[in-house]
Amino acid sequence: MTSATNPRPKITRRGVLVGSTTLALGGAAIFGANWFNITAQAGQKGALSAPEAHEAANAGSITLIDIRRPDEWARTGVGVGAVPINMLDRDFIDQLTAHVDGDTTVPVALICARGVRSRKMGARLTQAGFTNIIDVPEGMLGSGAGPGWVKRGLPVTKG
C-alpha cells in the first residue's frame, strides 16, 4: 500500500530504454573488443608479430598455420610460409598432427584474421597435448597488437 508521503516509484519506458541502450552499447563494446582483439599487445610472451612469424616460418624454425576459413584465404591470400588448415574442419587436430609428423613439441604458430581465434585455438591445442604453441595476435588483418600481415605488405599466395 502506498501513501501520499511515500509514493511507489514508477518505472517508465524512458528508464528502461536508457538502461537497454546502455546495456546494448556496453555489449557492443565488448563484442567489438573481442572481434578486433584490441586487448592484444605486441611482444606478449608466446607471441610473434606478423614479420617475426613470416621470418621464422621461412627459416623453418616454426610451423605457421593459417587457421582461417577457405573464403578468408580467397579474399586475402595465405601468408607465404603458412600452411592453410581450416580450424572448423572436424579433423583439424589430426591434420595438424600429421603435418608436424606427430611431434607435438615442435613450435607451431597460429594466425587468423585478428588474433581472437588463434588465441582460442592455441588453448585447445595445448589441451590436446601440443606443448609449443605460439600466437600471432595481430593476425592477417590487424588488431591491438599491430597492423597485421596484409597492411604490413608481407607476401601472400592466393588461397
C-alpha atoms as one frame of an Amber mdcrd trajectory, in Angstrom:
protein
   0.000   0.000   0.000   1.331   3.478  -0.849   0.614   6.716   0.846   0.854
  10.332  -0.184   4.125  10.712   1.730   5.738   7.544   0.341   4.657   7.067
  -3.282   5.683   3.917  -5.174   8.479   4.629  -7.676   7.355   4.408 -11.284
   9.225   2.505 -13.934   8.981   4.486 -17.100   9.707   3.475 -20.644  12.424
   6.092 -20.747  14.266   4.418 -17.849  14.007   1.020 -19.455  15.084   2.425
 -22.834  18.099   4.227 -21.369  19.111   1.130 -19.430  18.683  -1.074 -22.501
  20.660   1.329 -24.653  23.487   1.397 -22.129  23.463  -2.384 -21.961  23.425
  -2.645 -25.760  26.292  -0.179 -26.147  28.280  -1.921 -23.423  27.673  -5.276
 -25.083  28.691  -3.854 -28.466  31.905  -2.524 -26.953  32.729  -5.947 -25.508
  31.843  -7.643 -28.800  33.946  -5.093 -30.702  36.881  -5.582 -28.350  36.784
  -9.325 -28.926  36.183  -9.078 -32.663  39.029  -6.629 -33.252  41.218  -8.011
 -30.421  42.046  -4.538 -29.115  43.441  -6.021 -25.913  46.240  -7.812 -27.741
  49.698  -6.419 -27.265  52.813  -6.748 -29.339  55.635  -8.616 -27.658  53.460
 -10.846 -25.456  55.147 -13.984 -24.175  54.414 -16.846 -26.547  53.518 -14.453
 -29.359  55.135 -13.252 -32.564  54.467 -10.230 -34.734  53.482 -10.935 -38.321
  57.000 -10.114 -39.662  58.595 -12.325 -36.983  56.230 -15.188 -37.859  56.975
 -14.775 -41.573  60.734 -14.787 -40.971  60.601 -17.781 -38.596  58.372 -19.785
 -40.955  60.669 -19.119 -43.904  63.690 -20.083 -41.784  61.956 -23.332 -40.811
  62.120 -22.606 -37.087  58.300 -22.687 -36.703  55.357 -24.248 -38.463  52.966
 -21.393 -39.250  49.333 -22.460 -39.591  46.675 -20.166 -41.062  43.549 -21.394
 -39.276  41.014 -19.223 -41.139  38.286 -20.452 -43.474  38.767 -21.021 -47.224
  36.662 -17.942 -48.081  39.037 -15.831 -45.965  42.068 -17.326 -47.705  40.450
 -16.454 -51.040  39.893 -12.811 -50.005  43.368 -12.000 -48.672  45.545 -14.894
 -49.711  47.602 -17.019 -47.349  50.829 -15.666 -45.922  53.915 -17.027 -47.661
  55.346 -19.679 -45.368  51.981 -20.505 -43.783  50.059 -23.742 -44.160  46.290
 -23.277 -44.505  44.298 -25.668 -42.310  40.693 -24.685 -41.635  40.129 -24.736
 -37.865  36.465 -25.630 -38.482  37.397 -28.966 -40.038  36.390 -31.795 -37.716
  39.809 -33.339 -38.119  41.784 -30.091 -37.671  43.938 -31.500 -34.858  44.577
 -34.686 -36.838  45.588 -32.647 -39.905  47.952 -30.533 -37.817  49.400 -33.599
 -36.084  50.053 -35.219 -39.472  51.659 -32.024 -40.776  54.160 -31.998 -37.877
  54.757 -35.769 -38.270  53.177 -36.459 -34.896  55.690 -34.313 -32.991  53.572
 -32.210 -30.643  56.684 -30.489 -29.255  57.598 -28.580 -32.431  56.897 -24.832
 -32.381  53.535 -24.204 -34.065  52.435 -20.609 -34.647  48.762 -19.887 -35.331
  47.454 -16.967 -37.351  43.851 -15.978 -38.046  42.253 -12.687 -39.101  42.698
 -10.636 -35.899  44.163 -12.939 -33.261  40.954 -13.946 -31.498  40.543 -17.429
 -32.966  44.280 -18.180 -32.860  44.366 -17.466 -29.116  41.373 -19.751 -28.507
  42.721 -22.494 -30.776  46.079 -22.282 -29.011  44.389 -23.164 -25.731  42.556
 -26.042 -27.425  45.783 -27.412 -28.919  47.549 -27.177 -25.561  44.736 -29.289
 -24.071  45.270 -31.751 -26.942  48.924 -32.194 -25.943  50.799 -29.639 -28.062
  53.495 -28.071 -25.901  54.909 -25.231 -28.010  52.022 -23.129 -29.359  52.758
 -19.559 -30.447  50.148 -16.910 -31.243  50.338 -14.248 -33.946  47.909 -11.849
 -32.230  47.828  -9.146 -34.910  46.639 -11.707 -37.443  46.253 -11.132 -41.145
  44.047  -8.030 -40.830  45.426  -6.278 -37.749  44.466  -5.885 -34.101  45.631
  -4.096 -30.998  48.916  -5.981 -31.396  49.754  -4.460 -34.772  48.597  -3.663
 -38.295  48.550  -7.264 -39.496  50.185  -9.265 -42.240  48.315  -7.633 -45.130
  48.816  -3.978 -44.112  52.479  -4.666 -43.406  52.815  -5.707 -47.033  54.109
  -9.199 -46.242  53.877 -11.595 -49.200  50.825 -13.774 -49.754  49.884 -16.559
 -52.101  46.362 -16.772 -53.419  44.240 -19.101 -51.292
